[in-house]
Amino acid sequence: MTMTEPTDPTTLTDVPERPRLSRRFRLQYEEAQLRHVLLYPEGMVQLNDTAAEILKRCNGEQTLDAIVTELETAFRVQGIGPQVRSLLEEGVRRGWIE
């Protein structure tokens, strides 16, 4: 994941019970970048495939546990909860997740 916007380290990092993408950001696939990006008024964040798959599921309806379970099932992996939580904590710090 490439991050191009400033970070405020004092922002709380608690992941909401049902994480969702902030209204200020739009997740979309960018053909020119050949990857998913988060667009916002000041620029964009290029995402790796893993981050995009996690953020696609942040719709405000699923819990963190449900997102982890769905990802583990879809990609036939186990034990990714800490990595998913870490990305979402970073997303909260950066304002992507509310």
N, C-alpha and C positions, 0 to 999 in steps of 0.2 A: 504494500500500500504506500503510495506516495502522498504525503500530506503537505499542502502548500499554504494553508492559512495559519495565523498565529494561534498559540495555545495560551490559555489562562490557567496556570497551575493551581489557582485557588478555587476553581469551580468544583462543586461537589461531584463525586463520582459514583453515587449510588445509582444502580441500574433500576429503572422503574419496573414494577411488577409485570406490566405489559408494555414492553418497549415499542416505540414507534418513531419513525423518521420525523424529524422536525419539519414543520411546514415551510421553513426557510430553505430547505434542501430538496432537490429532485434527483432521484436515482434513475439513471438511464444508461443504455448501451451507446457508446460513441464509436461509430464506424471509423472515424479518423484516428481514434486512439486504440482501436481494436480491444476495448475493455469497457467495463462499467465505470461510470464516474458519478460523483455527487456534484451537482451544480448548485451554486448559490450566487447571490448578487455580486459578490466580489471576486468570484473565480470558480475553480473546480478542484475536486480531490479525485485523483486517479485511484481506483481500487483494484486490488488483486482479486482473483476469482473467488477465493475463500471469503474475503470481506464482503463482496457483492452478494454471495449466497446468504450470508448471515443477515445483511441489511435488507434484502428482499423480503425477509420474513418478519421484519419489524413493522407490523401494521397496526399495533395497538390492541390487537385481539388475542394474540398468543402470549403465554407466559414465557419467561426465559427457559424454564424446563421443557416446555413444549417445543420451543425453537430448537433446543439441543437435541431432543428426541427425534424431531423431524430430520434434522441434518444427519444424525447418526444413522438413521434408517435409509435416507436417500443416498448416502455415500458409503454405507456399509463400514462405518468406523465406530469405535467406542472411546469413551473417556475424553471427549472434546469440550466438555462443559467449562473447564477453566479458561481455555482459549477463547471460547465464545464470550464468556463473561468479560475477559480482558478487553476484547475488541469493543464490546458495548460500553464498558467503563470509559474507554478512550473516546468513544462516540459521545458520551454524556459530557465529558470534559471539553470536547471540541464543539458542542452544541448540535451535533447531528441527531442525537437521540433525545426524546423527551418522554 
